Amino acid sequence: MQSRLEIEVRPPGPRDEWELSWYRERLRDPALLAEAIVVVIDGTGYLAVPVGEGRRGGCISVDDPAAAPLLSATLADRPGFPYVRVCWSSSPSTCHRVCWGDEPPDADDTTVGRFYGYSDEAIAAFQPWAEV
């Protein structure tokens, strides 16, 4: 019999600063982080940044197949997290994803980066060979 996983929802705090700073340096609108939440499942924290001005979707990689539907259910019906879904991986070497917002475009990295709300500077740093 499988034990129940513990779930906690909390605002980001000092222990999340590394991930927060990663987003703060890359988002076109870092003010979205004020509405971010951390979903903690059995001790593992998942930072979820909502959609908003210039950010049409988001996703979190999840390697635990038991955690993915719990994370999805926890984000569902929360402001800033529309159309939450689990995107199951068919490969054991690739994480599952919990996604929200619009479907990401099947397009070049610049277009996808803008979809996720990243700044032109962050996109250019990710792909220095491309024109942004």
N, C-alpha and C positions, 0 to 999 in steps of 0.2 A: 504494500500500500504506500502510495506517494504522500509525503507530508505536504502541507500547504506552504506556499511561499509567502513570506512576509512582504507587504507592500506599504511604502510610505511615500507621500507627496509632500515636498517642501520647497521653499524658495531656495535659489542658489545661495551658497554661503562661502566662507573662506576655503573650505576643502575643494570647492569647484573652481577656484580661481584660475588654474591652468587652462581649463577648457573655456571658461568665460573670456579670458584674455585672448585665446585663439580666435573666438568669434568677434570680440571687440575690435581686433586688428583687421578683420576681413569683411565684416558686414557693411553695406552701404549705409544702413541705419542702425547703429549699435544701440539706440534707445529701445529696440525690440527686446534686448536682454532684460529690461525691467519687468517684462511679462513672462520671461522664461520660468520653467519649473524643473525640478529634479524629481524623477520618479526613481525611488530606491526599491529594488526587488532583491530580496535575500542578501542585502549588503552591497549590491552593485548599483551605483548611481548612474542614471541616464539623463543628461541635460537635454531638454526639449525646448527649442526656440520657436516661438509661434510665427505664423504668417503675419504679414503686415505690409506697410508701405514698401513696395519694391521687393518683397519676399513672397512668392506665390506658393511655396511648398517647403517641406522639410522632411528629413528622415534620420533615423538612428539605426546603426548596425547592431544586431543582436546575435550573439553566437549560441545562446541557450534557447532551444526551441520551446521550452516551457515558459520562458519569460516574454517572448514576443506577443502572444495573445493577451497576456496580463498588461503589458505596456500599452498595447493598442486600446484595450478596454478602459484603462486609466485615463488616457488622453482624450478618448471619445467624449463628445459633448462639452468639452472645455472651450472657453473662448480662445480663439487663435489657433485652434487645432481642428479645422473642418476635414471631413472625409478621411478619417483615420482608417488605415488598412495595414494588414501584414502582407509583405511581399516575400513569399517563401523562396529560398534558394534551392535549386535542384542539384547543387554541387556540395559535397561535404566539406570542401575547402573554402567555401564562400559563406559569409554570414547572411542570415536572414535580415530583412529590414522592416522597420515600422515606419510608414510614410503618412504624411498628411498634406492637405491642400490639393491643388491641381496636379494632374499627371505631369511629370517632367517632360520637356520636349525631347524628341529624338533628334538632337541637333549637335552642333559643334560645342566645344567647351566654353566658349564665350557666352553663347546663348544660354547654356545650362547654368553657368555661374551667375548670370543675371537673374535667371528664374529663382535661384536660391537666395538672391538678395546680396550677393557679394559685390564689393566695389570694383570698379574698373582697375584700380591699382592692385587689388588682391588677385584678380583674374590674370592680369599681365604678369604678376610675379609667379603664378602657377604655370603659365605657359609663355615664357619670355620670347618664344619664336613667333608668336601670333600678334597680329595687330588688333588692339582692343578699341 
